[in-house]
């Protein structure tokens, strides 16, 4: 099986001529971990060349993901866009989704390295969205009477307060804290090495290379959908 991996290394240019590389090497799969401004174009170039895209770039708008899904269907190739390829992070989202209907309020705190391009992370956005869908109504977002610093309560999605931390020395972490009167439940995932992404990426590569089918997240490949 042949595949091309495309990383983001400080610039978003196409100076390495991705289309030429795809034509010369004819890979079955393109793995893209680049930048929101380049990820869609890279994936569409792969589809045009008959290669299935495996996209881990976060921050790509929903309408662009739909465009990519249509392109994959028209070309007859597989594809996947996932907010996170770490199996533990996928399970964290899955567990938070199942706990959501039983709690009144929730906060998501995500921490990433200082160079991360987007905030909040795609994983945090997906977590809040899925928790809201599972409840079929927004959480009770706590609106503080007096806000001393704007943004102190974080962004709001589905009634979930989402907080982003960007620091050197951090790779990727997320906590989901759910609350009821007298109790809280915390679901946390911490990444200590980038090797944690490899099993999920390899699983995605094998699946999309085997035939058509577009996936939004790793859950269906893990039997969690």
N, C-alpha and C positions, 0 to 999 in steps of 0.2 A: 504494500500500500504506500502510495506517495502522498506527502502533504507538505504544505508551505506554512511556516509559522511567521507571523508578522508582529513585531514588538514596537512599542513607542519608545524612542530614545531621544527625546528632547525636541524633535521637530515633527511636523505633520506633512512635509513635502512628499512628492511622489518621485523624487530624484532617482530612486532605485528602479523605477519603471516596473511596477507590479505586473502590468498586463504582459510585458515581454517575458517576465519570469514564469508566469502562468502558461504562456504559449510554449515556452521552451521546455518546461519540465512536466507539463500536463499532470499535475497532482490530482488526487481524488478529493482532497480536503484542504481548505485554508483555515488556519487557526489565527484569529485576530485578537490581540490584546494591545490596542493602540490608544486612540483618543477619540472622544465623541465626534469631533469634526472630521475624522478620517475613517472611522469604523464602517459606516454604511457604504461608502464608496469602495472600500476594500472588499467588503462582502459581495457587493453587486458585481464587481470585476471578477471575483471568483465564480459566481453563478454563471456569468456570461461565458466563462471558459469551461463550464461543466464541472467545476469543483464545488463541493458542499462546504458552506461556511460554518465554522464553529466560532461563535463570537462571545468573548468574555468582556468586551469593552462596555463599561457602564456609562450611563448618561445619554444613550441613544433614544430619541423621542419615540413614543408609542406608534405614531403614524409612519415613522421610518421602518420600524420593525414589521408593521403590516405590509409595507411596500416590499421588504425583503422576503416575507413569506409568500407574497404573490409571485415574485420573481422565481423563487425556488420551485413553486408549483408549476409555473409555465415552462421552466427548463427541465422539470422532472428530476430534480436533485434534492437530497435531504438538506437539513439545516437546523441549527439551534442557536438561540440567543439566551444566555443564562446570566443572571446577576451575580452568581457565585458558583464556582466549580468545586469548592471544598465540601465534601460529603457532610461534615459536621455542621457547616453553616446551612446547608439545605435542610438538614434535620431540625436545626434550631427554628427555621421559618415554619416548617411543617408542624412542630410542636406548639409554637406560638399561635398558629392558625387554629389549632384544635382547642387550645385553652381559652381563646378569645371570647367565646359565647358565655363563659362562666364568670367573667370579670367586668367591673364597671369602668375601669380606667386603665390606661397603659402609656408608658413612655418607652421610647427606643433611644439608646445611646450607642452611637457607632464611633469607633476610633480608627484612624488610618494614618499612614505616613504623611509627612508634610507636603510631599510632591503630588499627592492625589489631585487629579484635575477637577473632579466634581464633588459637590456636597449638597444634600446628603448622598451617601453611597447608593448604588442601585439596589443593594441588598436591603438597606434600611427602607427605601421607598417601597420595594416589593413586600417587605414584611408588614408595613403599616396597611398597605392596600389589601393584602390577603386577610389580615386580621379583621379589617372593616367588612369585607365581603362575608366572612364567616359569621359575623354578628348580625348581618343584615341591617345594621343601624350604626351610626358613629358612636365611639366611646364618649364618656362624659369628660370632655377636655376642661381642665381646671384653669379658669381665667382669673389670674391674680388681680386683686383690687388695685394695687399700686405697682407699676412696673418701673423699677429704678434704672435698669439698663435694658434698652430695647432688644428683644430677641432672647431674653433670659429664659423664657419658657420653651424656646426652640421653635422650629417650624411646626405646622399642624397638618396632618393628613389623616382623614377618616376619624378625627377626634383624638389621634395619637400625637403626643408631643415627640418630635424627632430632633435629637441633638447630635451635632457633628463635632468631633475633636480631631485636630490635625497637628501631630507632633512628630519631631524626629525621634527615632528609637521605637516607634510603634509600627507594626506591620498591618494587621487588620484584626479588629475586635468588635463584637456587638453584644449588647445586653438588651433583653426585652423584660421590662418590669411591669407586671400586671397587678392591679390593686383592687381590694374589696375592704370594707370596714373591718379593721382588726387584723388584716393579713395581706401579704404580698407573695407573689410567685416570680422568681427570676430565672430566665432561661438565657444562658450565656455561651458564646463561642469565642475562642481565642486562637488566632493563627500565630504560630511561632516560627514557621518556615514556609517558604513558597512551594516546597515539595508537596504540601497538602493538596495542591490543585491538580497534581499530575493524574491521580486515579480517575477523577471526574472528567478531565479533558480527554484521557484515553478512552474512557467509556463513551463519551460523546463522539469522538472520531470514528470508533468502530461502528456506532449505530448509524450515523449519517452517511458513512461510506457504503453501507449495506443496501441503501435504496431510499426512495422518496419518504417524506414525512418531515414536518417542521415542528420543532419543540421550543416552548418558551419556559426554560428552566430545566434543571436536571431531574426533577421529580418523576416524570414518566419513565425515565430510564432506570430509576431506582425502585420502581414499583410503588411509588407514593402518591401518584395522581389518582 
